[in-house]
Amino acid sequence: MPARGRTVLVVGATGRLGVAIAKALAARGDRPLLAARDPEKLASIARSIAEGGDGARVPFVHADLTDPGAVDTLMRGIRDAGPRVDDVVLACGPFPRTPFATLRRDDLVHTLTVHAIAPLLLAHALAEDLTLAKGSVVALSDAGVTRPFTNHVAYLTAKGALQTGLRALAVELAPEVRVNVIALGIVADPEADDDPLRTHRLATRSPLGRFGTPEEVVHATLSLLDATWSTGEIWGIGR
Ligand SMILES: NC(=O)c1ccc[n+]([C@@H]2O[C@H](COP(=O)([O-])OP(=O)(O)OC[C@H]3O[C@@H](n4cnc5c(N)ncnc54)[C@H](OP(=O)(O)O)[C@@H]3O)[C@@H](O)[C@H]2O)c1
């Protein structure tokens, strides 16, 4: 089990899963470094983590990952924040509905950029930090990559690219850095409000008969961060 007190960059730290992961990291004695797009949301989450802990300031960096300069912007912010990054959690990106009949090139470019291209370039930019720290990268992907659902070709394509890219990275950065993926079933379904029966229908498709909780995703994420004999793995949960 690695010693605590590691600086963990959480990308997507304002999302429902990213917030839970950042809070759990702080609670166990690691130092989350928050990243997302919206600086106001980030500032508010950073304050609430600091208030719930020892009061120490929680640093954050922000950029829109669709911006071609996003990785440079994040890296400047990370260097200004001070500490070297020891580990990375990738929990970013939207879940765009892209009906096949109206699928556009922009849908694919946008979604691939946020979910795959920018995260891979960020890991590339942090490779030296991660190597020095014998670090770990854990990314949240989607069970739909291997069991696709409708209306999300762009998203599923992007998550598939992320998974393949990270498995390649696991080989490139071995043995110092470990890179693993969690392929999640559903925690929250953004379309549930439009169709109340949908939740029941989707949940009962899973052998466990229900959606997951952020706490269960936190548990899997921390476990993989600490799994010193795993790399290039894709751990399916809640499928
Ligand atoms: N929730 C689920 O049921 C589920 C299931 C399978 C997989 N996943 C995956 O798990 C991860 C986290 O999911 P979630 O439900 O926590 O997502 P979420 O609540 O929608 O949060 C998404 C996060 O990504 C950031 N983000 C979105 N677009 C961005 C952009 N262009 N540039 C920079 N940051 C951007 C958001 O930042 P801002 O707030 O600053 O915009 C936010 O921090 C995602 O990768 C998702 O695909 C989730």
The ligand as a Tripos MOL2 file, in Angstrom:
@<TRIPOS>MOLECULE
LIG
   48    52     1     0     0
SMALL
NO_CHARGES

@<TRIPOS>ATOM
      1 N1        -22.1850    8.8700  -14.0260 N.am      1 LIG1
      2 C1        -22.3020    7.7080  -14.6590 C.2       1 LIG1
      3 O1        -23.3100    7.0060  -14.5620 O.2       1 LIG1
      4 C2        -21.1590    7.2250  -15.5150 C.ar      1 LIG1
      5 C3        -21.2560    5.9700  -16.1480 C.ar      1 LIG1
      6 C4        -20.2090    5.5320  -16.9270 C.ar      1 LIG1
      7 C5        -19.0670    6.3160  -17.0870 C.ar      1 LIG1
      8 N2        -19.0030    7.5230  -16.4630 N.ar      1 LIG1
      9 C6        -17.8000    8.3440  -16.6630 C.3       1 LIG1
     10 O2        -17.3320    8.7910  -15.4020 O.3       1 LIG1
     11 C7        -16.7570   10.1000  -15.5200 C.3       1 LIG1
     12 C8        -17.4150   11.0330  -14.4920 C.3       1 LIG1
     13 O3        -18.8320   11.0250  -14.6920 O.3       1 LIG1
     14 P1        -19.7750   12.0720  -13.9380 P.3       1 LIG1
     15 O4        -21.1320   11.4850  -13.9240 O.co2     1 LIG1
     16 O5        -19.1240   12.4930  -12.6550 O.co2     1 LIG1
     17 O6        -19.7360   13.2910  -14.9810 O.3       1 LIG1
     18 P2        -20.2860   14.7730  -14.7630 P.3       1 LIG1
     19 O7        -21.0170   14.9100  -13.4840 O.co2     1 LIG1
     20 O8        -21.0040   15.1300  -16.0350 O.co2     1 LIG1
     21 O9        -18.9430   15.6410  -14.6630 O.3       1 LIG1
     22 C9        -18.1460   15.8320  -15.7790 C.3       1 LIG1
     23 C10       -16.8470   16.5420  -15.3930 C.3       1 LIG1
     24 O10       -16.0990   16.7500  -16.5940 O.3       1 LIG1
     25 C11       -15.8200   18.1360  -16.7360 C.3       1 LIG1
     26 N3        -15.9070   18.5170  -18.1380 N.ar      1 LIG1
     27 C12       -16.9380   18.3150  -18.9960 C.ar      1 LIG1
     28 N4        -16.6350   18.8520  -20.1880 N.ar      1 LIG1
     29 C13       -15.3990   19.4150  -20.0610 C.ar      1 LIG1
     30 C14       -14.5510   20.1350  -20.9260 C.ar      1 LIG1
     31 N5        -14.8940   20.4150  -22.1910 N.pl3     1 LIG1
     32 N6        -13.3560   20.5590  -20.4500 N.ar      1 LIG1
     33 C15       -12.9890   20.3180  -19.1760 C.ar      1 LIG1
     34 N7        -13.7390   19.6270  -18.3080 N.ar      1 LIG1
     35 C16       -14.9320   19.1890  -18.7530 C.ar      1 LIG1
     36 C17       -16.8820   18.8770  -15.9240 C.3       1 LIG1
     37 O11       -16.3380   20.1340  -15.5740 O.3       1 LIG1
     38 P3        -17.2370   21.4950  -15.4530 P.3       1 LIG1
     39 O12       -18.2210   21.2320  -14.3320 O.co2     1 LIG1
     40 O13       -16.2250   22.5320  -15.0680 O.co2     1 LIG1
     41 O14       -17.8750   21.6910  -16.7690 O.co2     1 LIG1
     42 C18       -17.0590   17.9210  -14.7470 C.3       1 LIG1
     43 O15       -16.0430   18.1480  -13.8090 O.3       1 LIG1
     44 C19       -16.9780   10.5410  -16.9680 C.3       1 LIG1
     45 O16       -15.8110   10.2780  -17.7080 O.3       1 LIG1
     46 C20       -18.0930    9.6320  -17.4380 C.3       1 LIG1
     47 O17       -18.0590    9.4120  -18.8310 O.3       1 LIG1
     48 C21       -20.0150    8.0070  -15.6860 C.ar      1 LIG1
@<TRIPOS>BOND
     1     1     2 1
     2     2     3 2
     3     2     4 1
     4     4     5 ar
     5     4    48 ar
     6     5     6 ar
     7     6     7 ar
     8     7     8 ar
     9     8     9 1
    10     8    48 ar
    11     9    10 1
    12     9    46 1
    13    10    11 1
    14    11    12 1
    15    11    44 1
    16    12    13 1
    17    13    14 1
    18    14    15 2
    19    14    16 1
    20    14    17 1
    21    17    18 1
    22    18    19 2
    23    18    20 1
    24    18    21 1
    25    21    22 1
    26    22    23 1
    27    23    24 1
    28    23    42 1
    29    24    25 1
    30    25    26 1
    31    25    36 1
    32    26    27 ar
    33    26    35 ar
    34    27    28 ar
    35    28    29 ar
    36    29    30 ar
    37    29    35 ar
    38    30    31 1
    39    30    32 ar
    40    32    33 ar
    41    33    34 ar
    42    34    35 ar
    43    36    37 1
    44    36    42 1
    45    37    38 1
    46    38    39 2
    47    38    40 1
    48    38    41 1
    49    42    43 1
    50    44    45 1
    51    44    46 1
    52    46    47 1
@<TRIPOS>SUBSTRUCTURE
     1 LIG1         1 GROUP 0 **** ****
